[in-house]
Amino acid sequence: MRPPTTAPGQHLGFHDRLQALRQNSSSGSSIMSGSPTPPLPPIAENWEAHSAHSVFSDSGSSCGSDSLLDIGSPLPPFNPLEGFSKSAPEVPDVKPLQMDPLDGFPKEDFEEESNGSRDMLTPISAQASGAYPDLSLMAPSTCGSPYDFSTPAFAEFTSNDARRHLLDHFCNVLSHLLVFKEDGGNSFRQLILPMAHKSPPLLNAIYAISSAHLEHRGWKTGERALDLHSKALQGLAQLIAEKDRGNRDEVLAVIMLLVYYEVVRSGSAVSLNSHLRGALSIMRERRGKRGPTSTFLERTFRYFDVICALSFGTGPLSGTILSQNQSSDIGPTLREASAMASVDTLFGLVADLWPIVHRLSTLYGMKIEVEKEEMASPGSEKATAMRSDFENNASTVELALHQWTPKIPGSLVTTETPADDSRLQSILHNAEAYRQACFIFLNRSIFGLPRSSPKIQTPTKQALQACLRVVIFSGPMCALLWPLFTASCEAIDDVDRNVARTVFRHLESRQGMQNIVTAWEVAEEVWRRGDSGDTERGWRDVAADLGREVVFG
């Protein structure tokens, strides 16, 4: 649906507004009440007066360019947002990636689909490519690993130019897209990459995920991601067959990278569940001395165990709820040191919310079992007991969500540098988006409230506002898809849908993964059917009709 256009200059650009508001913090508000945070952009203060389109449409906006974060994305200037400025303003507020991840790969043309339009995410035609760079002239990557890479970069891993470039893409692009912070180093580069030096299966998994990410952008990489993925799977099977307890971390690393591969490619529930079951089996059977790598991989599993349960409407495989110490990599001394130190590498500021999300994800399966029992034995004692247990669990989760707030010292909300301050604000709003999305999931999928209910529409608006602020404050978007998609599917008003379009566009442009494209297609179809009168059809049914599986992560 086309949002209303706004004449250029009708609204001040966000950069100008933000600078003015930062100088007058007395009118600002924060997720943490009483915290001296920078004020939010007007979009958050006057939601009905400023649609997302109008905020980004004027030529003075730092977010109003079609070239924003455009690093070879298949995302074109899509028709519903044709009111966007076509100029190319400076983008100081929305931070680009540290390098051009696609430099050096020849592009391959995309052919647009002829069976229907995809206004938002149809791949753009390829641009002319430059010559392949001389890798001998590339500076070594400062990965923080024990390996001191010599020129040409990553020569210790392989002599193949294309594969060295895939490693470079993994280190300098993908690894940044998968974490919330890197002030203490990037775990994928510090822990996973050194292990890959002596592990061909792990190295193939890295090649596969890098190649898949580039292929989604329409770039040739020398070897197909599917072939590299097959080699990684064959190597994983050999590692598991060895039954060597000493290679536990290596096996887990391969499995978790293959999970990330499925996310990038928007894989199937069967593949993801197979990988996660394999990881759980390895963790249970091969117990040994645990170090930083083991802890990081186990926490990565915990994240995907829950997020995949939310994706496919199944219960978490682990069946256990993390304690606060298990779910966070932040120690108590670091929590007191600085605001950014309170941010978890994988979970952001939702590490202590994750046990609640874990329990929330179990409710969907419980609801199905209760309904089956009530249909088979109406009024039976077992059905009554199951219904009571289900309702008690749902009420407990609802109360916990109402009581939860991000755990960050109020006196440390503002940081020493403007860059960290903006990043922290973005991460705070990511946490709020998760909380509101949990309310949507609880009230819609568990309690079965209609889409038009205020208990659905209120958190939908708040979640979309929070998602938009993540974009405005230019923070990490590695875990934004679930709250964005959950809220988008319930959006009824044009204003809310315009915001969803805007955030989806920036999320795909930043992350460049197929699962975002799939999620957008499903959300758009949910809207179309809702506008046609099918207002209560759930997104899982719509996705099944489309032959799609939405994979969060």
N, C-alpha and C positions, 0 to 999 in steps of 0.2 A: 504494500500500500504506500502511495507516494505521500511523503510528509509535506506540509505547507512550506513554501519557499519564503525566505527572508531576504529583504533587500540588503545588498552590501552596505555596511556601515550602520545598520540599524542598531547593532549591539557592538559594544567595545570588544576587542579581541581579548581572549582569555589571559594572554601574557600581561597586557596592560592592567586588566582587572586584578590579577593575582598580585602584581607588584604593588598596586595601590592598597589592596587589602592587607598585605603583609606589613605595610607601614602603619596600619591601624588595626591592631589585633584585638582591640577591645570588643569588637562586634563579632569575633569569631566563635565557632562552636567546635566541639570535639566529641569523638566517640567516648573518650574518657572524661566524664564530667569534672570540671574544675581544672583541667589540664591546660597549660599555656601553649596550645597548639596554634599553628598558623591558621587563619580563617579559611573556610572553604570557598570555592568559586561560587558566584551567584546562582549557578545551575542548581546547587544544593539547597540554597536558601529560598528560591522562588521557583519551585518545580513546575507549576502550571504555566507560569509566565514565560519560561524559557525552555523550549524543547531542546533536545540534544542537537537537532539540526541547526537551530538558530545559534547555539553557542559556537558551533564549529563553522558556520557558513560565511562569516565576513572575512574579508581579505586580511584583516589585521590579526586574525586568530593564528596562534602558533600551531594549531591542529587542523587548519582548514585546507591544507594542500593535499592534492591527490598523490603527491610524491612522498607523503609522510611515511617514513620507515619502509619505503618501497625498495626492497633489496632483491628485486626479481620475483616479487610475489605474483601468484596467478590472480590476485584480486584486482579487478579493473575498477574504474570509476563507475559504480553501478547505478542504474537508472533511478531507484528510489531516492538517491542522494544527489541528484544532478544539480541541486541548488548549491552544492559545495563550491567554494572559490576555486577557479581554475588557475590562479596565479601560483607562484612558487615562493611563498614567504620563508623567512628564516624559521627554523624550528628549534629554538634554544631550550624549550620546556619539555619537549618529548624527546628523550635521548635515543639516538640511533645506536645500533650495535657497534661494537668496537672496530669492526673491519667489514669489508664487503665479503660476505661468506661465499659469494658465487664468482668471485674474480678468478678467471683462469679456466672455467669450464665452458665448452662450446654449448650453445643453447640448441634445443630441439623444438620444433614448432609444435604447438598444441592445435588440435582441431576442435573448434567449438561444437558442442552438442547441438544436434538439429532437432531433437525431440523435446521441445520446451525450453524456456529461458531460465537461466540462473542469474538473475540480475546482479547478485552480489559477488558470487564466487566463481564465475566462469573464467577459466585461465585466459590471460592475455596472450596475444601472439608474441612470438619471440623477437628479441631485439638482436641486432648484430653483435656478435661477440668479438672480443679482442683475441690477440694471440695468447697462447698458453704461457703463463709466467715462467721465467727461469727460476726453478726452485733453488738453484745454487745461490741465488741472490736474495732469497727470502731470509729474513732474520729468524733465528731460532725462537721458538715459543717459550716464554717464561712460565712454565707450568707449575713450578713449585714442587716438582717431583724429584726423586733421587737421581734422575738421569740428566746429565748436562748435554743437551742436544747440540750437536755440531752441525755445520752447514754441509750439505743441504739439510734442511729441517727434517727431523724424523728419519734420518738415514739409518739409525740404529734399528728401526723397526722393519723397514722394507726399502728395496732399491727401486721399486715401481713408483714412477712419478705421480700417477693418478691416485694411488693408494696413500702416498705421503700427503697429497692434498686432502684426501678424505680424513686423515688424522688431524690435519691442520683445521679442517672444518669442525671436527668434533671438539678440539681443544679451544678454539677461539670463537666459536659460534654456539654450537649445541650445548656445551657445558654451561654457558652463561644462561641459556634459556630454561634450564632445569632446576635452578636453585633460587632462593630468595636473597641470599647475600653471599659475598665472597671476601669479606674483610679478613678472614683467617685462612683464605685459600679456597680453591674449588675442589670439593671432594672427588668429583669425577676425574679430575686431572691428577690430584695428589694420591688417590688411593686406587682408582681403577686403571688408569693408564700405565703406571709402572708394572702392574700385574700382567697387563697385556703384552709386555715385552717378551715374556717367555710362555705365552699362552696363545697359540694360533686360534683356538675357538673364540676366545675373548676378543682377539684382534679382528677376527671376521665379523663378530657381532658389532664392533665399533664401525667397521667399514660399512656394514649393512645399514645401520641407523643413519649414518652420514649420507650414504648414497640415497636412501629413501627420502631424507629431508630435501636433498638437492633435486631429486627427480620430481618431487611434488612442485618444485618451482619451475620445472621444465628444462633442466640442465642435464646434459650427458656426463656421465662420470667414468666411462671406460668399462665398468662392469655393472651389470644390473643389480639393483638392491636385492631382488628375489634370489639371484644366484649366490650372492654373498650370504644371504640369510640361510639358504640351504646348507652352505658350507659350515656356518656357525651351528646349525642344528645337528649336523653330522658329528662335528667335534664335541658338542655337548653330550651326545649319546655315548661317545667313547669315554668321556670323563666320568659319566655316571656308571658305566660298566666297569670301570677300574675299581670302584668301591674303596677308594683311597680317602681315608678321613682327613688326610693332610691337604687335600685340594678342595676343602669345603668352601672357602671364600671364592676360589676360582669358579667353581660350579655356580654358586649363587650369583656372582657377577655376570656370568654369561646369561643366566636365566633372566635377571632383572633388566639387562640391556635388551634382551629379546622382547621383554614386556614393553619397554620404551619403543622398540621398533613397531610393535603392534599399535601403539598409540599414534605414532607418526603416520602409519599407513591406514589408520582407522580399521584395525583388524577385527576378528570375530571373537565372540564370547567363548567359543570352544578353544581357540588358541590361547587366549589370555588365561582362562581357568586352568588349562593344562599346564601352562608355565607356573602359575601361582601354586598349584597343587604340588608340582615338582619341587618348587622352592621350599614349601612347607615340609615336605618329606625329607629334604636334605637337612633342613634345620633341626628336625627332630631326631634323625638317625645319626647324623655326623656331628656329635657334640664334641667340642674340643676347646682349646684355649681361644678366647675371644679378644680381639684387638679392635682398633678403630675401624678397620675395614669391615669386620664382622658386624659391628654395631651399626655402621652406616647402611650396609646391605639389608640387615634385618629391619631397620626402620623404613627403608624404601619398600620392602615387602609389606609392612604394616600399612603404609599409605595406600598402595595399590590394592591391598586386600579389601579395604573399605570402599575405595572409590570405584572399584569394579563391581562391588556389591550394589552400590547405588546405580551403576550403569545398567546392570542386567536384572535388577530386582531379586537378587539372591542374598542369602546371608553371608557374612564374612567367613572365609574358610578357617581362620585361626580359632574362631569361637571364643576368644578371650579378649578382654578389654585391657588396654594398656593403662598402667599407672602413669602419673605425671612424669616420673623419672624415666620410664621406658620410652615415652612418646616424645621426649625433648632431648636435644643435644646441648642444652644450655645448662651450665652448672650454676649453683647459687651465688658464687663469687662473681661470675660474669653478669648475672642478672642485676647485680648492684653496681656494676662498673659503668655502663652506658646504656642508652636506649636501644641502639642497634645491636648491642650484645644480647638483648632480650629476644631478638629475632632468631627463630630456628631455621636452619639451612633448608630443610625440606618442607616444613609445615608453616613457616612464617610465624604468625602470632596465633595460630589455631592449634598448637601442639596440645594444650590442655583442653581444647574443645574436641579433639579427636576421639577420646573415649566416649563422649556423648554422641558424636556422629557414628561411631561404631555401633553403639546400642540402637541408634535410630535406624541404621541400615538393616538391623535384624527384625524390625517391626513389620516390614513388608511381607517377609516370609511367614511370620507368625500370623498375620492377618489372613493370608491365604489358607493356612492350615486350620484356623478357627472357622472360616467360612465353609471349608470342605466338611469339617466335623458337624457343623450346624445343619448343613444340607443332608448329610447322611443320617444323623441322629438328632432331629430337632428336639430341644428341651432336655436332652440327656444330661446326666450329671457331669460327664466328661466335657461336653460342649460348654456347659456353664462354667466349669472350672477354667477351661482354656480361654473363654471370653473374659473372665475376671482377671486372669493373669496378663492377658494382652492389654487390657485397659489400664491396669496398674503400671505396666511397663511404659505405656504411652504417656501416662500422666507424669511419671517420673522424668522421662525425657523432656517433656514440655516444661516442667518446673526448672530443670537444669539449664535449659536454653534461656529461660527468662533471667536466671541468676548469673549467667556467664558474662564476663567481660574480659577483654584481652589483658593478660598479665604483664603490665609494663609500668614501672614507677612513674607516678604523675609528674614528679619533678624533673624527669629525664625525657619527657616527650619531645622537647626541642633539642636538637643535636648541635654539635659545634659547626658543622658545615651545611650550607643550604642544600647541597646535593643529597646528603644523608637525611636532612630534614624532610625533603620532598619524598625521598624513597620510603622513609618511615611512615609518612602520612599515607602513602599508597598502600603499604602493607597493612596498616590499621584498617583501611577501608576494604581491603581484601578479606580481612577477618570479619568485619561487619557484614559483608556480602554473604559469607558462609553462614553466619548466624541467621540472617534473614531467609536464606535459601532453605535452611533446616526447618524453619517455621512453615514455609511453603510446602515442603515435602511432607511434613507431619500432618498439616491440615488438609492437604489435597489427596495425597496417596494413602495416608493411614486413616484419618478421620472421614475422608470421603466428602468433604465440603464442596459445593459447586464453585466453579471458576469465578463467578460473580460475587462471591461472599467477601465482605470486608476483611475477613481473616486470611483471605488469599490475596486480594488486591493490595492491601496495605503493605505487607512484606514484599510483594512483587515490586511495587514502586521503590521501596527503600533499598531492596537488593540491587535494582538497576541503577539507582543513584550511586550506591557504593561502587558498583562496577565502573561506572563512568568516571568516578573520582580516581580510581586506580589508573585509568588512562590519562586523566588530566595531570596527575602528579607523577606520571612517567615512571612508575615503579615496575617491579617484576610481575609478569602475567602467567607464570608457570602453572598456577593452580586455579585460574580464573574461570575455566570453562564450565565446571559444574554449577556454581551459583548463577553464572550468566545464562546458561541454557535453562536451568530450572525456572528462573524468573521469566525468561523470554517466552517460554511456552504458555505461561499463564497471563501474559500481557494482553489486555483488551483495548486500552486507549491508544490512540495514534501517537501521543506523546511518548508513552512507554515503549512502543514498538520502534519509534525513531531512535530512541536511546539504545535499544538492543541492536539495531542495525549498525549504529555508530561504533559501539563497543566490539561487536563481532568483526567489523571491518579492521579495526586497529589490532584486535587480538590475532587475527589471521596474518596480518601484515607483520606483526612482531614475531609470532611463533612459527608460522609457516608449516602447519601440520594438517594432514588430511582429516583428522577427527574433528577439527573445527569446521571444516567445510561440510562434513556430514551432519554435524549438529545444527548448522545453520539451515540446511535443506529441510531437516525434520521440523525445526521451529517454524519455518516459513509455511510448511504444509499444515501444521497445526493451526496457524492463523487462518489460512485459506479455508480450511474445513470449519473452523469456528465461525467465520464470517458467513458461511453457507448454511449455518444452523446446527451444525454438529458440534455444539459448544462443550460437551462434557467428555469427548473422546480423549483418552490419555495419550501422551506422546509415545509410549511404548507400542501401543496399537498402531499408531500412525507410522512409526518407524518400520514395524513389521509389514505393513501394507506397501511401503516403499521398498522393501527388501534391504533396509539399512539397519545397522547396529551402531548405536551411539556409544563411543568409548571416551570416558572422561580421563583426565590426567594431565 
